């Protein structure tokens, strides 16, 4: 058994231990921590439309907050078509539809005469022989505080890769053109 310490030695030992703990606490910020280098975040990919890799007809630019979720060429009864799926933010369905239609009207597209479906969220537009269809749906249970308010689908003519030498155009995360399967196959709720 260890000999008992005298009270004075005990107090000195406690004070020394407390002093060491205090010094370690005060210096702990200088060791054992990562140096902030700002390289731990993944790079934000280029916007699928703004990149110009697969431009919209007439080089239209969408005038609303959005994110492209999917962009693919599909076989339809009338031939190959490009289907671009996205989500719109901060506005309601009617405003999103109005802005999408205005984006294509700005580059010469006109609403087809007799198109009564625009009140239901679908608008068909033409420019010469080119036809596009805009479908806008609202997500359920959204409010003024909700960021993403709904989905849109653009049925467009197929377009070739506009900038094949641009490395951005080779990344599916930038172009939203996923090579492994189509939207219908990969969507869990379809």
C-alpha positions, 0 to 999 in steps of 0.5 A, a space after each residue: 500500500 502506498 504511503 499516504 500523502 501529507 495534506 500539503 503534498 496533496 494540495 500541491 498535486 491537485 493544483 499541479 493537475 489542475 494547472 496541466 488540465 488548464 494549459 491543455 484546454 487553452 492550447 487544444 485549439 492549436 493541435 488535433 484540428 483540421 486546417 480549413 482549406 475549402 477543398 472539402 466540398 464537392 464542386 458544384 456542377 455547371 447548370 445543364 442549360 446554361 452550359 450550352 452543351 445541349 441548348 434549348 431550341 432557339 437558345 432559349 434561357 429559362 427565366 425562373 429559378 429551376 434545377 434540371 433533373 433529367 435530360 434524355 432522348 426518347 423514342 416516341 410514336 412520332 420519332 425521337 424527342 428530347 425530354 427535359 425534366 426539371 423542378 421550379 422554385 419560389 413561384 406557383 404553377 401558373 407563374 412557372 408556366 407563364 415564365 416558361 412560355 415567355 422564355 420560348 416566346 422570346 426566341 420566336 415560338 408561338 402558342 398553338 391556336 386552339 390550345 385549351 390545355 394551358 389552363 391544365 398546365 400544358 402548353 404547346 408551342 411552334 416555330 416553323 416546323 419545330 414543336 415543343 410542349 411545356 407541362 407544369 405540375 405543382 407539388 402537393 402541400 407546398 407553401 410560401 416557405 417551400 423552396 421547390 414548388 413543382 415539376 416541369 417537363 419540356 418535350 423538345 426536338 432532339 439536339 446534337 451536342 453543341 460543344 463536343 470538345 468542352 470537358 463539362 459536356 462529358 459529365 452526366 452530372 452537368 448535362 443530366 444525361 445519364 447513360 445507364 438507363 432512362 428516367 422511366 426505368 430509374 424512377 422509383 415511383 413509376 
